[in-house]
């Protein structure tokens, strides 16, 4: 079952079951396989760009990261997505089964929605709260990881907590003229991150009886707390006074956003990995 078909199932899209090969009689050889491969490629790229999502979905190569090993500039991400859409469009349509045609349309809708995020919404630049989600969810993901001992989860949490200062330094570079309301909301969200680090992280790690691991956790957690405290001060004192960006995204941006949301419900493509039970 292809990644795209699983996405359709997750969104409640009716697909016609077709036994045997992907394409119907008369379909160009391999067209259905091309759609499957493109869906798998898109899913893999999504997970590469979101280490915390990869952790939750059973891909553990980047459990030690908060941000991707090679952050992709927005211009490059947009160019790749446009090229992907062009490759998807180039897959022959004639004779494809209704199921495969539906998969193609759904994958195009997901990629189109992501393109709106890259070009219009730009959360890494416009929303300081995006960074709050990053530095909390990624830690929670490894502390909640199944099939790993308590000390193993603590070890993973230490590695990610150690990267929080670097991530927040990156945030200061990437944030540009956000809307004031989003900066105000982000201050509240980062205050919640402090509570998470100070209260929830130690509680979740209590099952590990290793004094050495607990010491490593205390050191990494303290450094992360200090980084968040400094970032909150930055938000209040430096970013908030210059948060003059427009919250509205303009008529064309609204048109693209509404169109993309109508084409596909908000459901992350990464959830397909859980349903299919595949490791990338």
GURO-945360 format. One line per 10 residues: for each residue z, y, x of C-alpha. Coordinates in Angstrom, 3 decimals. Layout:
Z,Y,X | ...
***
This chain:
0.000,0.000,0.000 | -1.007,3.359,1.445 | 1.321,6.278,2.027 | -0.705,8.332,-0.435 | -0.424,5.730,-3.171 | 3.337,5.670,-2.728 | 3.392,9.458,-3.001 | 1.562,9.185,-6.301 | 4.066,6.606,-7.541 | 6.983,8.842,-6.525
5.462,11.693,-8.514 | 4.802,9.569,-11.570 | 1.020,9.663,-11.243 | -0.670,6.739,-12.969 | -2.855,4.727,-10.611 | -5.131,1.903,-11.675 | -4.295,-1.320,-9.866 | -7.329,-2.774,-8.129 | -7.122,-6.194,-6.499 | -8.889,-6.994,-3.266
-10.368,-4.318,-1.037 | -9.584,-0.649,-1.482 | -12.983,0.531,-2.623 | -14.732,-0.428,-5.822 | -18.163,-2.095,-5.754 | -20.666,0.279,-4.239 | -18.084,2.365,-2.374 | -18.944,3.216,1.233 | -17.449,0.622,3.568 | -14.031,1.635,4.833
-13.635,4.768,2.699 | -10.419,3.493,1.163 | -9.109,2.520,4.584 | -9.900,6.020,5.834 | -7.767,7.505,3.072 | -4.899,5.187,3.978 | -5.128,6.107,7.639 | -5.237,9.813,6.831 | -2.158,9.426,4.639 | -0.283,7.621,7.394
-1.351,10.267,9.906 | -0.110,13.059,7.674 | 3.220,11.333,7.106 | 3.682,10.764,10.837 | 3.018,14.415,11.607 | 5.517,15.489,8.956 | 8.216,13.332,10.510 | 7.424,14.571,14.012 | 8.081,18.089,12.764 | 11.373,17.238,11.060
13.754,15.123,13.192 | 16.505,15.196,10.542 | 14.133,13.832,7.879 | 12.961,11.157,10.307 | 16.572,10.070,10.879 | 17.242,9.659,7.179 | 14.052,7.649,6.761 | 14.685,5.178,9.529 | 12.627,6.677,12.367 | 15.110,7.160,15.190
13.043,8.241,18.190 | 14.148,11.852,17.670 | 17.776,11.330,16.613 | 18.853,13.489,19.540 | 16.751,16.490,18.465 | 17.218,19.346,16.013 | 13.791,20.869,16.464 | 10.627,18.981,17.398 | 10.213,18.254,21.090 | 7.134,20.496,20.979
7.449,23.129,18.252 | 4.028,23.847,16.793 | 3.099,27.532,16.347 | 2.207,28.500,12.794 | -1.385,29.285,13.757 | -1.801,25.846,15.288 | -0.145,24.140,12.305 | -2.419,25.984,9.886 | -5.509,25.108,11.919 | -4.504,21.435,12.054
-3.876,21.317,8.299 | -7.215,22.952,7.535 | -8.963,20.477,9.841 | -7.098,17.626,8.153 | -8.251,18.807,4.737 | -11.816,18.974,6.036 | -11.568,15.392,7.365 | -10.168,14.256,4.032 | -12.977,15.989,2.179 | -15.532,14.312,4.436
-14.516,10.815,3.323 | -17.367,9.637,1.044 | -16.544,9.855,-2.654 | -19.387,7.915,-4.187 | -18.236,4.633,-5.669 | -14.569,5.033,-4.807 | -12.180,3.364,-7.223 | -10.232,5.697,-9.534 | -7.098,4.733,-7.618 | -8.450,5.820,-4.243
-9.926,8.985,-5.696 | -6.510,9.824,-7.141 | -4.924,9.197,-3.746 | -7.403,11.520,-2.080 | -6.725,14.265,-4.621 | -2.955,13.904,-4.292 | -3.010,13.987,-0.502 | -5.201,17.092,-0.634 | -2.689,18.716,-2.993 | 0.263,17.939,-0.695
-1.548,19.266,2.371 | -2.622,22.347,0.417 | 0.950,23.018,-0.622 | 2.100,22.692,2.973 | -0.563,25.170,4.010 | 0.881,27.673,1.538 | 4.259,27.179,3.201 | 2.787,27.805,6.642 | 0.674,30.825,5.743 | 2.553,32.437,2.838
6.210,31.409,2.584 | 6.855,31.128,6.357 | 10.555,30.130,5.980 | 11.268,29.969,9.720 | 10.296,33.646,10.002 | 11.337,35.026,6.617 | 14.434,33.037,5.646 | 17.471,32.873,7.959 | 18.956,30.339,5.555 | 16.295,27.829,6.616
18.081,27.631,9.964 | 21.429,27.014,8.249 | 19.969,23.977,6.530 | 18.588,22.749,9.845 | 21.870,22.878,11.793 | 23.845,21.241,9.000 | 21.487,18.594,7.571 | 20.493,17.241,10.979 | 24.133,16.615,11.925 | 24.919,15.114,8.540
21.917,12.798,8.849 | 23.189,11.081,12.004 | 26.801,10.920,10.778 | 25.492,9.206,7.648 | 23.195,6.806,9.510 | 23.509,3.200,8.355 | 23.691,0.182,10.632 | 25.372,2.066,13.473 | 29.010,1.893,14.521 | 31.328,4.829,13.965
31.264,5.671,17.659 | 27.503,5.296,17.694 | 27.223,7.889,14.939 | 29.604,10.172,16.819 | 27.478,9.846,19.951 | 24.378,10.901,17.987 | 26.258,13.793,16.375 | 27.354,15.003,19.809 | 23.755,15.041,21.040 | 22.608,17.114,18.084
25.611,19.437,18.092 | 24.873,20.174,21.741 | 21.474,21.506,20.662 | 22.797,23.925,18.026 | 23.098,26.898,20.448 | 19.478,26.442,21.570 | 18.286,26.166,17.972 | 20.015,29.393,16.996 | 18.572,31.152,20.030 | 15.164,30.044,18.797
16.024,31.444,15.362 | 16.668,34.894,16.832 | 13.216,34.817,18.388 | 11.363,33.535,15.339 | 12.992,35.568,12.552 | 10.957,38.654,11.743 | 11.806,41.289,9.122 | 13.213,38.961,6.447 | 13.992,40.201,2.938 | 17.521,41.610,2.747
18.582,39.252,-0.025 | 17.655,36.218,2.087 | 19.704,37.495,5.026 | 22.678,38.094,2.725 | 22.355,34.579,1.325 | 22.042,33.162,4.831 | 25.377,34.688,5.869 | 27.047,32.759,3.042 | 25.209,29.577,4.005 | 26.205,29.837,7.656
29.828,30.359,6.636 | 29.508,27.024,4.831 | 28.088,25.511,8.043 | 31.262,26.635,9.861 | 33.387,24.823,7.300 | 31.197,21.743,7.713 | 31.664,21.754,11.489 | 35.394,22.457,11.353 | 36.385,20.133,8.502 | 33.700,17.626,7.518
32.418,16.625,10.957 | 35.882,15.648,12.301 | 36.649,13.785,9.070 | 33.389,11.810,9.198 | 34.024,10.945,12.844 | 37.597,9.764,12.298 | 36.559,6.107,12.308 | 35.689,6.219,16.000 | 38.793,5.301,18.037 | 37.307,6.134,21.422
39.292,8.958,23.019 | 36.320,9.766,25.262 | 33.880,10.029,22.354 | 36.330,12.146,20.372 | 36.698,14.465,23.359 | 32.912,14.780,23.676 | 32.675,15.508,19.960 | 35.397,18.167,20.125 | 33.607,19.895,22.987 | 30.178,19.819,21.326
31.605,20.811,17.941 | 33.476,23.744,19.464 | 30.320,24.983,21.190 | 28.390,24.664,17.912 | 31.097,26.569,16.029 | 30.952,29.387,18.564 | 27.161,29.490,18.340 | 27.318,29.747,14.538 | 30.027,32.423,14.699 | 27.817,34.417,17.068
24.830,33.919,14.805 | 26.746,35.148,11.760 | 27.668,38.273,13.726 | 23.986,38.659,14.643 | 22.993,38.332,10.991 | 25.524,40.944,9.863 | 25.229,43.449,12.669 | 21.656,43.143,13.918 | 19.400,41.435,11.399 | 20.789,42.688,8.085
20.229,46.406,8.876 | 16.564,45.699,9.634 | 15.969,43.141,6.876 | 13.377,45.217,5.085 | 10.772,42.558,4.392 | 9.378,42.197,0.911 | 10.710,39.274,-1.082 | 7.505,39.206,-3.111 | 4.601,37.344,-1.541 | 1.875,39.294,-3.314
-0.588,38.354,-6.069 | -2.733,36.126,-3.858 | 0.297,34.393,-2.388 | 1.702,33.819,-5.872 | -1.632,32.424,-7.045 | -1.776,29.970,-4.162 | 1.866,28.960,-4.579 | 1.599,28.390,-8.329 | -1.648,26.506,-7.912 | -0.141,24.206,-5.288
2.966,23.549,-7.393 | 0.830,22.697,-10.403 | -1.187,20.228,-8.355 | 1.812,18.341,-7.049 | 5.489,18.398,-7.975 | 8.026,19.303,-5.326 | 8.689,15.884,-3.776 | 8.655,15.466,-0.002 | 6.003,13.115,1.346 | 8.615,11.767,3.779
10.264,9.844,0.915 | 7.296,7.498,1.014 | 8.611,5.909,4.162 | 11.690,4.698,2.332 | 9.658,3.185,-0.476 | 7.251,1.440,1.860 | 9.903,0.341,4.341 | 7.662,1.006,7.327 | 8.713,2.259,10.744 | 6.294,4.548,12.489
***
